[in-house]
Structures are given as structure tokens and as C-alpha cells.
Amino acid sequence: MKKIICDADLFHLTRTNYPKYEKALRLEFEKYLGLIFTDEEWQMQNNDFLKNHQYFTDYGQNILAKFKEANVQLANDFIKN
């Protein structure tokens, strides 16, 4: 059950509108944790998180990870430019 909840909590990593969630997360970091990043620092943090995150369930590993990979590529492309 814990694995399912963890995967569900990070389902947004697979969404085509992930940048919207990424911006909201950045604001949460600033407002609630007092962590302020430059745009470059944030992109690096976000990219590292996306690359290193792993889903726990079979569904997450076999299905969600494929959709998340599109956002990993977008993050990589953004850093390269």
C-alpha cells in the first residue's frame, strides 16, 4: 500500500503539463522552506530529481516511468540550451 501511495503522490512527474507543477513546487520551496534558487540552480535540482527518482510499483516502473522520461528529456534539453 505504501508503494502505491508513493507512486500516486509523484504521478504528476508523468504529466504533459509538468512545468506547471514544477513552478508550484518551486514556490512551495521558497514559501515554506525558505529555499531560494536561481533559475539555473532550480533547473539543475529539478533535472537531478527527475533523473534519480524511481517508482516503486510494477505499474510505476513499467508505465509511469515511460511517461516521466518525456519530462526528463525536456529538462535535459532546457539545461543544454
Phi, psi and omega in degrees: 000320180298321179295320180296317180295318178298315179295319180295323181297329182250023176302327183300342178295343182265352189284147177290338177261030179308321180306329176297316179292322179299317179295319179296320179296319179299318178296321176297317178302316181292311186289314188263335181249350181069021180264116182244128182242148167290166179302318180295315178299317180297316180298322178294315179299313181297315180298315179299317179298312181300316182293324185269345180291141176226139174281157186260326184273163176300317179300315180297317182289326184265332184247301185298322182300326179294319179288324178297326182302327177298321179286330174297316179298317178299318179295318178298316180297320180297319181291323181294332183272000000 
